[in-house]
Amino acid sequence: MSEAPNPKVRSSAEGGSFLRSMKAVAWAFLGLRKRSEYQQDLEQIHPLHIIAAGLLGFLLIVVSLVALVHWVV
């Protein structure tokens, strides 16, 4: 017999968008996150998306700080 699909299990294509990863990384940079949203992210986001979003976020912060220093000087 075949088993009924579990509605809580999602594929990475369905719930693991890169935009959701960027949102999770932005909240992580701020240090603000609800535990329930964190648990949802653990279930839905692909780890490679988190790595790419983290690197992109880091580069954006560094570039913005360099631009701010250049503007002030």
PDB file with SEQRES, HELIX, SHEET and CRYST1 records, atoms N, CA, C and O in Angstrom:
SEQRES   1 A   73  MET SER GLU ALA PRO ASN PRO LYS VAL ARG SER SER ALA          
SEQRES   2 A   73  GLU GLY GLY SER PHE LEU ARG SER MET LYS ALA VAL ALA          
SEQRES   3 A   73  TRP ALA PHE LEU GLY LEU ARG LYS ARG SER GLU TYR GLN          
SEQRES   4 A   73  GLN ASP LEU GLU GLN ILE HIS PRO LEU HIS ILE ILE ALA          
SEQRES   5 A   73  ALA GLY LEU LEU GLY PHE LEU LEU ILE VAL VAL SER LEU          
SEQRES   6 A   73  VAL ALA LEU VAL HIS TRP VAL VAL                              
HELIX    1 AA1 SER A   12  GLY A   15  1                                   4    
HELIX    2 AA2 PHE A   18  LEU A   30  1                                  13    
HELIX    3 AA3 ARG A   35  GLN A   44  1                                  10    
HELIX    4 AA4 PRO A   47  VAL A   72  1                                  26    
CRYST1    1.000    1.000    1.000  90.00  90.00  90.00 P 1           1          
ATOM      1  N   MET A   1       0.818  -1.190   0.000  1.00  0.00           N  
ATOM      2  CA  MET A   1       0.000   0.000   0.000  1.00  0.00           C  
ATOM      3  C   MET A   1       0.862   1.253   0.000  1.00  0.00           C  
ATOM      4  O   MET A   1       1.963   1.263   0.551  1.00  0.00           O  
ATOM      5  N   SER A   2       0.368   2.273  -0.602  1.00  0.00           N  
ATOM      6  CA  SER A   2       1.093   3.534  -0.600  1.00  0.00           C  
ATOM      7  C   SER A   2       0.649   4.367   0.597  1.00  0.00           C  
ATOM      8  O   SER A   2      -0.507   4.325   1.017  1.00  0.00           O  
ATOM      9  N   GLU A   3       1.601   5.121   1.128  1.00  0.00           N  
ATOM     10  CA  GLU A   3       1.312   5.961   2.288  1.00  0.00           C  
ATOM     11  C   GLU A   3       0.797   7.309   1.825  1.00  0.00           C  
ATOM     12  O   GLU A   3       1.127   7.773   0.733  1.00  0.00           O  
ATOM     13  N   ALA A   4      -0.016   7.932   2.666  1.00  0.00           N  
ATOM     14  CA  ALA A   4      -0.522   9.268   2.359  1.00  0.00           C  
ATOM     15  C   ALA A   4       0.619  10.268   2.508  1.00  0.00           C  
ATOM     16  O   ALA A   4       1.441  10.134   3.415  1.00  0.00           O  
ATOM     17  N   PRO A   5       0.681  11.261   1.636  1.00  0.00           N  
ATOM     18  CA  PRO A   5       1.761  12.249   1.744  1.00  0.00           C  
ATOM     19  C   PRO A   5       1.608  13.069   3.021  1.00  0.00           C  
ATOM     20  O   PRO A   5       0.498  13.417   3.424  1.00  0.00           O  
ATOM     21  N   ASN A   6       2.721  13.364   3.636  1.00  0.00           N  
ATOM     22  CA  ASN A   6       2.738  14.163   4.851  1.00  0.00           C  
ATOM     23  C   ASN A   6       2.708  15.637   4.470  1.00  0.00           C  
ATOM     24  O   ASN A   6       3.614  16.099   3.777  1.00  0.00           O  
ATOM     25  N   PRO A   7       1.691  16.399   4.901  1.00  0.00           N  
ATOM     26  CA  PRO A   7       1.609  17.806   4.505  1.00  0.00           C  
ATOM     27  C   PRO A   7       2.689  18.672   5.137  1.00  0.00           C  
ATOM     28  O   PRO A   7       2.963  19.764   4.638  1.00  0.00           O  
ATOM     29  N   LYS A   8       3.317  18.212   6.233  1.00  0.00           N  
ATOM     30  CA  LYS A   8       4.346  19.016   6.878  1.00  0.00           C  
ATOM     31  C   LYS A   8       5.688  18.914   6.174  1.00  0.00           C  
ATOM     32  O   LYS A   8       6.526  19.806   6.309  1.00  0.00           O  
ATOM     33  N   VAL A   9       5.905  17.835   5.421  1.00  0.00           N  
ATOM     34  CA  VAL A   9       7.168  17.659   4.709  1.00  0.00           C  
ATOM     35  C   VAL A   9       7.072  18.378   3.379  1.00  0.00           C  
ATOM     36  O   VAL A   9       6.191  18.101   2.565  1.00  0.00           O  
ATOM     37  N   ARG A  10       7.989  19.303   3.172  1.00  0.00           N  
ATOM     38  CA  ARG A  10       7.978  20.091   1.934  1.00  0.00           C  
ATOM     39  C   ARG A  10       9.278  19.870   1.189  1.00  0.00           C  
ATOM     40  O   ARG A  10      10.329  19.631   1.783  1.00  0.00           O  
ATOM     41  N   SER A  11       9.182  19.955  -0.098  1.00  0.00           N  
ATOM     42  CA  SER A  11      10.399  19.851  -0.894  1.00  0.00           C  
ATOM     43  C   SER A  11      11.123  21.184  -0.876  1.00  0.00           C  
ATOM     44  O   SER A  11      10.525  22.216  -0.572  1.00  0.00           O  
ATOM     45  N   SER A  12      12.402  21.165  -1.197  1.00  0.00           N  
ATOM     46  CA  SER A  12      13.172  22.400  -1.174  1.00  0.00           C  
ATOM     47  C   SER A  12      12.706  23.366  -2.256  1.00  0.00           C  
ATOM     48  O   SER A  12      12.862  24.578  -2.104  1.00  0.00           O  
ATOM     49  N   ALA A  13      12.145  22.860  -3.331  1.00  0.00           N  
ATOM     50  CA  ALA A  13      11.669  23.743  -4.394  1.00  0.00           C  
ATOM     51  C   ALA A  13      10.394  24.472  -3.975  1.00  0.00           C  
ATOM     52  O   ALA A  13      10.140  25.589  -4.427  1.00  0.00           O  
ATOM     53  N   GLU A  14       9.590  23.843  -3.111  1.00  0.00           N  
ATOM     54  CA  GLU A  14       8.320  24.448  -2.728  1.00  0.00           C  
ATOM     55  C   GLU A  14       8.512  25.572  -1.717  1.00  0.00           C  
ATOM     56  O   GLU A  14       7.957  26.657  -1.896  1.00  0.00           O  
ATOM     57  N   GLY A  15       9.282  25.338  -0.663  1.00  0.00           N  
ATOM     58  CA  GLY A  15       9.366  26.329   0.399  1.00  0.00           C  
ATOM     59  C   GLY A  15      10.739  26.922   0.578  1.00  0.00           C  
ATOM     60  O   GLY A  15      10.904  27.798   1.428  1.00  0.00           O  
ATOM     61  N   GLY A  16      11.720  26.501  -0.163  1.00  0.00           N  
ATOM     62  CA  GLY A  16      13.086  26.940   0.059  1.00  0.00           C  
ATOM     63  C   GLY A  16      13.562  27.970  -0.924  1.00  0.00           C  
ATOM     64  O   GLY A  16      14.594  27.778  -1.566  1.00  0.00           O  
ATOM     65  N   SER A  17      12.851  29.041  -1.059  1.00  0.00           N  
ATOM     66  CA  SER A  17      13.251  30.050  -2.027  1.00  0.00           C  
ATOM     67  C   SER A  17      14.456  30.832  -1.518  1.00  0.00           C  
ATOM     68  O   SER A  17      14.699  30.907  -0.313  1.00  0.00           O  
ATOM     69  N   PHE A  18      15.194  31.402  -2.435  1.00  0.00           N  
ATOM     70  CA  PHE A  18      16.368  32.193  -2.070  1.00  0.00           C  
ATOM     71  C   PHE A  18      15.951  33.459  -1.343  1.00  0.00           C  
ATOM     72  O   PHE A  18      16.680  33.937  -0.474  1.00  0.00           O  
ATOM     73  N   LEU A  19      14.788  34.013  -1.682  1.00  0.00           N  
ATOM     74  CA  LEU A  19      14.300  35.207  -1.000  1.00  0.00           C  
ATOM     75  C   LEU A  19      14.032  34.913   0.476  1.00  0.00           C  
ATOM     76  O   LEU A  19      14.333  35.735   1.342  1.00  0.00           O  
ATOM     77  N   ARG A  20      13.470  33.748   0.755  1.00  0.00           N  
ATOM     78  CA  ARG A  20      13.235  33.364   2.161  1.00  0.00           C  
ATOM     79  C   ARG A  20      14.569  33.203   2.882  1.00  0.00           C  
ATOM     80  O   ARG A  20      14.676  33.533   4.063  1.00  0.00           O  
ATOM     81  N   SER A  21      15.585  32.701   2.187  1.00  0.00           N  
ATOM     82  CA  SER A  21      16.910  32.564   2.782  1.00  0.00           C  
ATOM     83  C   SER A  21      17.504  33.931   3.095  1.00  0.00           C  
ATOM     84  O   SER A  21      18.108  34.119   4.151  1.00  0.00           O  
ATOM     85  N   MET A  22      17.337  34.880   2.189  1.00  0.00           N  
ATOM     86  CA  MET A  22      17.835  36.231   2.432  1.00  0.00           C  
ATOM     87  C   MET A  22      17.146  36.855   3.640  1.00  0.00           C  
ATOM     88  O   MET A  22      17.788  37.533   4.442  1.00  0.00           O  
ATOM     89  N   LYS A  23      15.848  36.629   3.770  1.00  0.00           N  
ATOM     90  CA  LYS A  23      15.107  37.154   4.912  1.00  0.00           C  
ATOM     91  C   LYS A  23      15.621  36.546   6.211  1.00  0.00           C  
ATOM     92  O   LYS A  23      15.799  37.256   7.200  1.00  0.00           O  
ATOM     93  N   ALA A  24      15.859  35.248   6.216  1.00  0.00           N  
ATOM     94  CA  ALA A  24      16.359  34.571   7.410  1.00  0.00           C  
ATOM     95  C   ALA A  24      17.750  35.072   7.786  1.00  0.00           C  
ATOM     96  O   ALA A  24      18.044  35.260   8.967  1.00  0.00           O  
ATOM     97  N   VAL A  25      18.605  35.289   6.792  1.00  0.00           N  
ATOM     98  CA  VAL A  25      19.961  35.782   7.060  1.00  0.00           C  
ATOM     99  C   VAL A  25      19.913  37.215   7.571  1.00  0.00           C  
ATOM    100  O   VAL A  25      20.681  37.576   8.463  1.00  0.00           O  
ATOM    101  N   ALA A  26      19.029  38.033   7.024  1.00  0.00           N  
ATOM    102  CA  ALA A  26      18.902  39.414   7.499  1.00  0.00           C  
ATOM    103  C   ALA A  26      18.471  39.445   8.965  1.00  0.00           C  
ATOM    104  O   ALA A  26      19.015  40.217   9.755  1.00  0.00           O  
ATOM    105  N   TRP A  27      17.512  38.624   9.325  1.00  0.00           N  
ATOM    106  CA  TRP A  27      17.095  38.555  10.722  1.00  0.00           C  
ATOM    107  C   TRP A  27      18.226  38.010  11.593  1.00  0.00           C  
ATOM    108  O   TRP A  27      18.375  38.429  12.740  1.00  0.00           O  
ATOM    109  N   ALA A  28      19.013  37.094  11.068  1.00  0.00           N  
ATOM    110  CA  ALA A  28      20.129  36.543  11.834  1.00  0.00           C  
ATOM    111  C   ALA A  28      21.204  37.605  12.070  1.00  0.00           C  
ATOM    112  O   ALA A  28      21.811  37.639  13.140  1.00  0.00           O  
ATOM    113  N   PHE A  29      21.442  38.462  11.094  1.00  0.00           N  
ATOM    114  CA  PHE A  29      22.405  39.549  11.280  1.00  0.00           C  
ATOM    115  C   PHE A  29      21.944  40.486  12.389  1.00  0.00           C  
ATOM    116  O   PHE A  29      22.765  40.999  13.148  1.00  0.00           O  
ATOM    117  N   LEU A  30      20.638  40.711  12.486  1.00  0.00           N  
ATOM    118  CA  LEU A  30      20.100  41.569  13.534  1.00  0.00           C  
ATOM    119  C   LEU A  30      19.993  40.852  14.878  1.00  0.00           C  
ATOM    120  O   LEU A  30      19.979  41.497  15.926  1.00  0.00           O  
ATOM    121  N   GLY A  31      19.921  39.544  14.852  1.00  0.00           N  
ATOM    122  CA  GLY A  31      19.812  38.775  16.077  1.00  0.00           C  
ATOM    123  C   GLY A  31      18.393  38.670  16.603  1.00  0.00           C  
ATOM    124  O   GLY A  31      18.189  38.333  17.769  1.00  0.00           O  
ATOM    125  N   LEU A  32      17.411  38.952  15.764  1.00  0.00           N  
ATOM    126  CA  LEU A  32      16.009  38.903  16.167  1.00  0.00           C  
ATOM    127  C   LEU A  32      15.293  37.833  15.363  1.00  0.00           C  
ATOM    128  O   LEU A  32      15.266  37.880  14.133  1.00  0.00           O  
ATOM    129  N   ARG A  33      14.715  36.870  16.064  1.00  0.00           N  
ATOM    130  CA  ARG A  33      13.986  35.815  15.356  1.00  0.00           C  
ATOM    131  C   ARG A  33      13.107  35.064  16.351  1.00  0.00           C  
ATOM    132  O   ARG A  33      13.554  34.731  17.448  1.00  0.00           O  
ATOM    133  N   LYS A  34      11.877  34.802  15.975  1.00  0.00           N  
ATOM    134  CA  LYS A  34      11.005  33.974  16.802  1.00  0.00           C  
ATOM    135  C   LYS A  34      11.426  32.520  16.644  1.00  0.00           C  
ATOM    136  O   LYS A  34      11.878  32.110  15.574  1.00  0.00           O  
ATOM    137  N   ARG A  35      11.279  31.752  17.698  1.00  0.00           N  
ATOM    138  CA  ARG A  35      11.661  30.343  17.636  1.00  0.00           C  
ATOM    139  C   ARG A  35      10.827  29.580  16.617  1.00  0.00           C  
ATOM    140  O   ARG A  35      11.341  28.696  15.932  1.00  0.00           O  
ATOM    141  N   SER A  36       9.542  29.914  16.510  1.00  0.00           N  
ATOM    142  CA  SER A  36       8.686  29.201  15.555  1.00  0.00           C  
ATOM    143  C   SER A  36       9.123  29.469  14.112  1.00  0.00           C  
ATOM    144  O   SER A  36       9.112  28.558  13.285  1.00  0.00           O  
ATOM    145  N   GLU A  37       9.501  30.692  13.811  1.00  0.00           N  
ATOM    146  CA  GLU A  37       9.975  31.015  12.457  1.00  0.00           C  
ATOM    147  C   GLU A  37      11.330  30.359  12.192  1.00  0.00           C  
ATOM    148  O   GLU A  37      11.614  29.927  11.075  1.00  0.00           O  
ATOM    149  N   TYR A  38      12.155  30.290  13.224  1.00  0.00           N  
ATOM    150  CA  TYR A  38      13.451  29.625  13.082  1.00  0.00           C  
ATOM    151  C   TYR A  38      13.259  28.144  12.754  1.00  0.00           C  
ATOM    152  O   TYR A  38      13.959  27.597  11.901  1.00  0.00           O  
ATOM    153  N   GLN A  39      12.311  27.501  13.432  1.00  0.00           N  
ATOM    154  CA  GLN A  39      12.036  26.091  13.173  1.00  0.00           C  
ATOM    155  C   GLN A  39      11.508  25.885  11.751  1.00  0.00           C  
ATOM    156  O   GLN A  39      11.868  24.909  11.092  1.00  0.00           O  
ATOM    157  N   GLN A  40      10.656  26.798  11.276  1.00  0.00           N  
ATOM    158  CA  GLN A  40      10.148  26.702   9.907  1.00  0.00           C  
ATOM    159  C   GLN A  40      11.296  26.838   8.906  1.00  0.00           C  
ATOM    160  O   GLN A  40      11.338  26.126   7.903  1.00  0.00           O  
ATOM    161  N   ASP A  41      12.218  27.746   9.181  1.00  0.00           N  
ATOM    162  CA  ASP A  41      13.359  27.924   8.288  1.00  0.00           C  
ATOM    163  C   ASP A  41      14.228  26.670   8.241  1.00  0.00           C  
ATOM    164  O   ASP A  41      14.712  26.286   7.176  1.00  0.00           O  
ATOM    165  N   LEU A  42      14.422  26.038   9.390  1.00  0.00           N  
ATOM    166  CA  LEU A  42      15.222  24.811   9.412  1.00  0.00           C  
ATOM    167  C   LEU A  42      14.613  23.731   8.536  1.00  0.00           C  
ATOM    168  O   LEU A  42      15.338  22.947   7.924  1.00  0.00           O  
ATOM    169  N   GLU A  43      13.291  23.682   8.470  1.00  0.00           N  
ATOM    170  CA  GLU A  43      12.610  22.665   7.688  1.00  0.00           C  
ATOM    171  C   GLU A  43      12.561  22.998   6.198  1.00  0.00           C  
ATOM    172  O   GLU A  43      12.525  22.089   5.368  1.00  0.00           O  
ATOM    173  N   GLN A  44      12.559  24.275   5.848  1.00  0.00           N  
ATOM    174  CA  GLN A  44      12.244  24.669   4.481  1.00  0.00           C  
ATOM    175  C   GLN A  44      13.412  25.201   3.665  1.00  0.00           C  
ATOM    176  O   GLN A  44      13.380  25.114   2.437  1.00  0.00           O  
ATOM    177  N   ILE A  45      14.424  25.738   4.292  1.00  0.00           N  
ATOM    178  CA  ILE A  45      15.480  26.417   3.538  1.00  0.00           C  
ATOM    179  C   ILE A  45      16.623  25.456   3.248  1.00  0.00           C  
ATOM    180  O   ILE A  45      17.028  24.671   4.106  1.00  0.00           O  
ATOM    181  N   HIS A  46      17.126  25.529   2.050  1.00  0.00           N  
ATOM    182  CA  HIS A  46      18.248  24.706   1.607  1.00  0.00           C  
ATOM    183  C   HIS A  46      19.545  25.301   2.168  1.00  0.00           C  
ATOM    184  O   HIS A  46      19.733  26.516   2.096  1.00  0.00           O  
ATOM    185  N   PRO A  47      20.442  24.481   2.722  1.00  0.00           N  
ATOM    186  CA  PRO A  47      21.675  24.995   3.331  1.00  0.00           C  
ATOM    187  C   PRO A  47      22.559  25.799   2.372  1.00  0.00           C  
ATOM    188  O   PRO A  47      23.187  26.772   2.790  1.00  0.00           O  
ATOM    189  N   LEU A  48      22.617  25.414   1.113  1.00  0.00           N  
ATOM    190  CA  LEU A  48      23.438  26.179   0.167  1.00  0.00           C  
ATOM    191  C   LEU A  48      22.874  27.579  -0.060  1.00  0.00           C  
ATOM    192  O   LEU A  48      23.630  28.519  -0.305  1.00  0.00           O  
ATOM    193  N   HIS A  49      21.555  27.722   0.021  1.00  0.00           N  
ATOM    194  CA  HIS A  49      20.956  29.046  -0.089  1.00  0.00           C  
ATOM    195  C   HIS A  49      21.377  29.922   1.083  1.00  0.00           C  
ATOM    196  O   HIS A  49      21.629  31.114   0.908  1.00  0.00           O  
ATOM    197  N   ILE A  50      21.455  29.344   2.268  1.00  0.00           N  
ATOM    198  CA  ILE A  50      21.865  30.098   3.457  1.00  0.00           C  
ATOM    199  C   ILE A  50      23.309  30.575   3.310  1.00  0.00           C  
ATOM    200  O   ILE A  50      23.624  31.718   3.640  1.00  0.00           O  
ATOM    201  N   ILE A  51      24.175  29.710   2.820  1.00  0.00           N  
ATOM    202  CA  ILE A  51      25.581  30.086   2.635  1.00  0.00           C  
ATOM    203  C   ILE A  51      25.696  31.221   1.627  1.00  0.00           C  
ATOM    204  O   ILE A  51      26.400  32.201   1.869  1.00  0.00           O  
ATOM    205  N   ALA A  52      25.008  31.090   0.498  1.00  0.00           N  
ATOM    206  CA  ALA A  52      25.063  32.136  -0.526  1.00  0.00           C  
ATOM    207  C   ALA A  52      24.455  33.443  -0.010  1.00  0.00           C  
ATOM    208  O   ALA A  52      24.996  34.519  -0.263  1.00  0.00           O  
ATOM    209  N   ALA A  53      23.345  33.354   0.704  1.00  0.00           N  
ATOM    210  CA  ALA A  53      22.700  34.557   1.235  1.00  0.00           C  
ATOM    211  C   ALA A  53      23.586  35.221   2.287  1.00  0.00           C  
ATOM    212  O   ALA A  53      23.653  36.448   2.353  1.00  0.00           O  
ATOM    213  N   GLY A  54      24.263  34.424   3.107  1.00  0.00           N  
ATOM    214  CA  GLY A  54      25.167  34.971   4.117  1.00  0.00           C  
ATOM    215  C   GLY A  54      26.347  35.693   3.492  1.00  0.00           C  
ATOM    216  O   GLY A  54      26.725  36.778   3.935  1.00  0.00           O  
ATOM    217  N   LEU A  55      26.931  35.090   2.458  1.00  0.00           N  
ATOM    218  CA  LEU A  55      28.052  35.742   1.767  1.00  0.00           C  
ATOM    219  C   LEU A  55      27.611  37.033   1.079  1.00  0.00           C  
ATOM    220  O   LEU A  55      28.318  38.041   1.110  1.00  0.00           O  
ATOM    221  N   LEU A  56      26.427  36.986   0.455  1.00  0.00           N  
ATOM    222  CA  LEU A  56      25.904  38.182  -0.198  1.00  0.00           C  
ATOM    223  C   LEU A  56      25.613  39.280   0.816  1.00  0.00           C  
ATOM    224  O   LEU A  56      25.926  40.446   0.575  1.00  0.00           O  
ATOM    225  N   GLY A  57      25.019  38.918   1.944  1.00  0.00           N  
ATOM    226  CA  GLY A  57      24.744  39.895   2.996  1.00  0.00           C  
ATOM    227  C   GLY A  57      26.020  40.502   3.554  1.00  0.00           C  
ATOM    228  O   GLY A  57      26.092  41.708   3.790  1.00  0.00           O  
ATOM    229  N   PHE A  58      27.032  39.659   3.764  1.00  0.00           N  
ATOM    230  CA  PHE A  58      28.322  40.137   4.250  1.00  0.00           C  
ATOM    231  C   PHE A  58      28.948  41.124   3.266  1.00  0.00           C  
ATOM    232  O   PHE A  58      29.449  42.176   3.662  1.00  0.00           O  
ATOM    233  N   LEU A  59      28.913  40.773   1.982  1.00  0.00           N  
ATOM    234  CA  LEU A  59      29.478  41.675   0.971  1.00  0.00           C  
ATOM    235  C   LEU A  59      28.725  43.003   0.919  1.00  0.00           C  
ATOM    236  O   LEU A  59      29.339  44.058   0.760  1.00  0.00           O  
ATOM    237  N   LEU A  60      27.412  42.956   1.050  1.00  0.00           N  
ATOM    238  CA  LEU A  60      26.628  44.195   1.049  1.00  0.00           C  
ATOM    239  C   LEU A  60      26.986  45.086   2.237  1.00  0.00           C  
ATOM    240  O   LEU A  60      27.074  46.305   2.093  1.00  0.00           O  
ATOM    241  N   ILE A  61      27.191  44.491   3.394  1.00  0.00           N  
ATOM    242  CA  ILE A  61      27.566  45.276   4.575  1.00  0.00           C  
ATOM    243  C   ILE A  61      28.943  45.890   4.384  1.00  0.00           C  
ATOM    244  O   ILE A  61      29.137  47.069   4.682  1.00  0.00           O  
ATOM    245  N   VAL A  62      29.894  45.121   3.897  1.00  0.00           N  
ATOM    246  CA  VAL A  62      31.258  45.633   3.698  1.00  0.00           C  
ATOM    247  C   VAL A  62      31.265  46.749   2.661  1.00  0.00           C  
ATOM    248  O   VAL A  62      31.889  47.788   2.879  1.00  0.00           O  
ATOM    249  N   VAL A  63      30.587  46.552   1.545  1.00  0.00           N  
ATOM    250  CA  VAL A  63      30.548  47.579   0.492  1.00  0.00           C  
ATOM    251  C   VAL A  63      29.867  48.846   1.006  1.00  0.00           C  
ATOM    252  O   VAL A  63      30.321  49.953   0.712  1.00  0.00           O  
ATOM    253  N   SER A  64      28.787  48.696   1.766  1.00  0.00           N  
ATOM    254  CA  SER A  64      28.102  49.879   2.286  1.00  0.00           C  
ATOM    255  C   SER A  64      28.971  50.616   3.308  1.00  0.00           C  
ATOM    256  O   SER A  64      28.951  51.846   3.352  1.00  0.00           O  
ATOM    257  N   LEU A  65      29.727  49.892   4.125  1.00  0.00           N  
ATOM    258  CA  LEU A  65      30.632  50.560   5.074  1.00  0.00           C  
ATOM    259  C   LEU A  65      31.769  51.275   4.361  1.00  0.00           C  
ATOM    260  O   LEU A  65      32.142  52.383   4.745  1.00  0.00           O  
ATOM    261  N   VAL A  66      32.318  50.657   3.338  1.00  0.00           N  
ATOM    262  CA  VAL A  66      33.380  51.309   2.559  1.00  0.00           C  
ATOM    263  C   VAL A  66      32.835  52.560   1.876  1.00  0.00           C  
ATOM    264  O   VAL A  66      33.501  53.595   1.852  1.00  0.00           O  
ATOM    265  N   ALA A  67      31.634  52.469   1.323  1.00  0.00           N  
ATOM    266  CA  ALA A  67      31.025  53.641   0.676  1.00  0.00           C  
ATOM    267  C   ALA A  67      30.748  54.742   1.693  1.00  0.00           C  
ATOM    268  O   ALA A  67      30.923  55.919   1.378  1.00  0.00           O  
ATOM    269  N   LEU A  68      30.319  54.390   2.905  1.00  0.00           N  
ATOM    270  CA  LEU A  68      30.050  55.374   3.931  1.00  0.00           C  
ATOM    271  C   LEU A  68      31.341  56.079   4.356  1.00  0.00           C  
ATOM    272  O   LEU A  68      31.358  57.300   4.505  1.00  0.00           O  
ATOM    273  N   VAL A  69      32.407  55.324   4.548  1.00  0.00           N  
ATOM    274  CA  VAL A  69      33.699  55.910   4.912  1.00  0.00           C  
ATOM    275  C   VAL A  69      34.209  56.801   3.796  1.00  0.00           C  
ATOM    276  O   VAL A  69      34.725  57.888   4.056  1.00  0.00           O  
ATOM    277  N   HIS A  70      34.072  56.358   2.566  1.00  0.00           N  
ATOM    278  CA  HIS A  70      34.514  57.169   1.409  1.00  0.00           C  
ATOM    279  C   HIS A  70      33.722  58.460   1.343  1.00  0.00           C  
ATOM    280  O   HIS A  70      34.285  59.513   1.044  1.00  0.00           O  
ATOM    281  N   TRP A  71      32.440  58.402   1.614  1.00  0.00           N  
ATOM    282  CA  TRP A  71      31.578  59.594   1.572  1.00  0.00           C  
ATOM    283  C   TRP A  71      31.930  60.565   2.697  1.00  0.00           C  
ATOM    284  O   TRP A  71      31.933  61.778   2.487  1.00  0.00           O  
ATOM    285  N   VAL A  72      32.228  60.042   3.897  1.00  0.00           N  
ATOM    286  CA  VAL A  72      32.564  60.898   5.037  1.00  0.00           C  
ATOM    287  C   VAL A  72      33.914  61.558   4.834  1.00  0.00           C  
ATOM    288  O   VAL A  72      34.085  62.728   5.174  1.00  0.00           O  
ATOM    289  N   VAL A  73      34.873  60.830   4.287  1.00  0.00           N  
ATOM    290  CA  VAL A  73      36.215  61.379   4.087  1.00  0.00           C  
ATOM    291  C   VAL A  73      36.160  62.269   2.867  1.00  0.00           C  
ATOM    292  O   VAL A  73      37.173  62.855   2.485  1.00  0.00           O  
TER     293      VAL A  73                                                      
END                                                                             
